[in-house]
Amino acid sequence: MKIDFVIVFGMTTEIQIQRLSNNSSIRPTETFPEFNLIFRLSNFIHKYKINRGFEKFPFLAFKILSIFIGIEHAINGHKQLSKTWQFFYPKKEKMYRHWTNLFVRYNIELWLDTTFYLPLRNATNEEYFNPIEGFENLKQAILKKKGVLVPTIHIGEFYHTLFSLFHKEIVIDGKKQKIPLVVLGSKENDFLFKEQLKPIKNLKVILTDDFKILKKTVEHYLKKNYTVFLIQDYYFPNQLRTPFYYNSKNTKSSKNSNFLIPCPQMITHFHLNLGCPIIPVIAIPKHNLKHSRVKFLPEICPQTMDISKENEKLKNEIINFRNNALTKKQRYGLISLLINRELYPYVFKYPYLWQEAFLFFDRTKFRIQLKDIKSYVELLHTILVKLKLFIKKTYEPGRKDSKILQIIGGIELDLENFEQDPNEELQINNKFIELGRMNGRNAISKIILIIKSFQNTNIKTKYKNINEKLDSLRIFF
């Protein structure tokens, strides 16, 4: 029996079961995955079971192969990753090239594990490949019968988190059964995994090109008490930004990580609207990627969590959450903050095993474009519009967003009384102001510093009242 693939095609409430094909609305691209040699090789190995008997084959041979390939790629392609290492570890410059080498090797080994070892999981070798820690956390959540949301990130052998559950059984209503599972998939992963997953009867893979309908499909399975795996670090610049690792501390080697990062909000949506418990999971690497320890973390629930050790801002925010005194954005942001705080510390522990390190700068950028700005008034207008958007699209505990937006609105009204002045023409060399990977306080401080850098004596006098209002924004962060 082959696995069901759920594909959502349009405005329909009926769940359609169908395998992805060239006739579906999700069509394979010209270059990926069917025409990608590496993916085709994996598909061929799985289809003809060339990897049978590899269960005890030592991973060391693959590791040695990855070393030679990794060295070559690290020499030629380390700049993008070095930006990420520089951001997180500004004092570890000597390690950047080595970490890039390890990152490239990691991705090679990830493919080798996926191709040769991942399909070999069965009910008798679970402990050999992936011993599970914290399974009771998942079990108790499943027994609530509300469906379970399982967020994870692309670190280590993240595929192990799902594959470790295919043969696990629990007792529900007196009946022993396998855990019904759901994972969101892409056409690339459909091609890579379809041969591996044919024997798995308790998994649904959702493939969709319409994310507006996706929620209905996921809700359908949550209401049937499925356990749904979702990726927390697969983000886009326009998503709500919340603290990456809230209330973290500086260390000798790493930077404070209280910056804001985009977060997908589907997990929070279902938790708040359906009451589905949230159980984060992480694959903790062991001696090689063939093996990992799958760790299901305690349930995330602002209603019941212990807040005695939280700082005053977060403690008050959680109390307001319990009293239904937060806005929708604050409620969504708080849940994302709590998920991030559980998962992202592992990025610091295993910096070169985080797959998203390569795209980190691109996916987290938030820019104020300064192209074609010719005057000081135009500069202020442009910056204030984007600053309002920044406030509306970000969340931090205790921040007074209504006060901030009120003051910004007042400044915009003040600017209506200022006309273009030839004496305030500007020559701007920088193309944009980057606010990505910053918290609110640092972002507003950077904006004020840049605005004032364009002020001559006359502008300072003329815009004195506006300067004072801009400075007053700092107290609300």
C-alpha positions, 0 to 999 in steps of 0.5 A: 500500500502506498502512502497518501499524498494530499494535494490542495488544488483550489477553493474546495473543502473536499480533501483530494488524495492524489500523487503529485504528477506533471498534470497537477497544478504543482508542476516540477520545475525544469531543473529541480527535482526530476532533472537534478542528478543527485535527487535522481540518484537517490530515487534510483537507489530507493526504487531498486533497494540498492541500499539494502544491507546498509544498516550496519555499514559504517558511516565513516566511509561516507564521512571521509568522502565528505571531507574531500568534497567539503574542503573544495567547496569551503575554499570556493564558497564560504562568504555567505556562511561567513556572514552568518558566523560573523553575526552570531560569533564576531569573536570567532573569525578564525573558526569561520572557514572551518565551520564552513567546511563542516557545514558543506560536509554536513549537507553532503552527509545529510544526503548520504544518510537520507539516501542509504540509511533513512529508508532502513528504519523499522520497528526492530532498529529504532533504538539503534538509529534514533533513541527517543527522549521525552516521548511521554511529552508527545504521548500525553499530548496525543491523548488529549485528542485535539491533534498535536503540533510539532515544530522543529528546525533544520538542524542535524538530521532533522528528518529523523524526528519524523522517521523515528515515529513511523513504527511507534505505537500508543494506546488510545481509548484502549486500542493499541495503534500507530501514531497518525502523522502529517507533514507538509511537503514540497515537490522536491521532497515528494520526488526524494522520499516517495519510494521510501514512504510507500510502505508507511500507512500512517503518514499523510504528506500535504503538497500544496501550491495554495497556502490560503487553503492549506490551513483547512487541510491541516485543520482537517487532520488535527480534528482527527487527532493527527500529529502534524510536523511543521518547520519553525525556521522556514520563514519569509521576510513578510511574516511576523517577527519575534525574538530569536532567543528571548532574554539570552545572555552575551557569552565570550564567544557569541553575540546577544541573540535578542534580535527579531526574526520572521516566524511562521504563524500556522502553529500559533493559529491552530493552538489558539483556535483549536487548542492543539498542544505544541510539542517541539522536537529536535534531533540532537546529533550523536557521533555521525548523522546516521544516528541522532537522539530525537528529543521531544521537549515539554509542551509549550502552553502559556496558560499553565507554564511556570512563570516564577523565573521569568523577567517582569516583562515576560511574566506580565505578558503571560499574565495578560495572555491568561487574562485575554488582555493581549492583542491578536499580534501580541498573542501570536508573537508570544507563542512564537517567542516561546517556541523559538526559545526552546528550539534556537539555543541548539543553533548556538550549540551546533552552528555548522549543523543548521541548514538555514545558516546559508539563507539566514541573511537573505530571509531576515532582511528588512530594508528601508530603500533610499533610492531616488530620495532627494530632500530631507522631508522626503527622507523622513516620510520614507523612513516613517512609513517603513518604521510604522510597518516595522512596528506593525510586523514585529513583536516584543514583550512589554513594548508600547506599540500604540504609543509608538504608532501614535507618536509616528502619526503625529510626526507625519502630521507635523511634516505636512506643514513642511514644504520642499526646501532647496536648501535641504536637498540631499546626496544619499550614497547608501541605497538602503537602511537595514533593520533586519536582525535587530531588536526594536530598541536597536532599530529605532536608535539606528534610524534616529542616528541616520536621520540626524546624520543628514541634519545641518545646523538649519535643519536641526533648528527647523526640525527640533520638535520632530527630533524630540518626538523621535528621541521620545520613542526610545522609552517605549522599547 
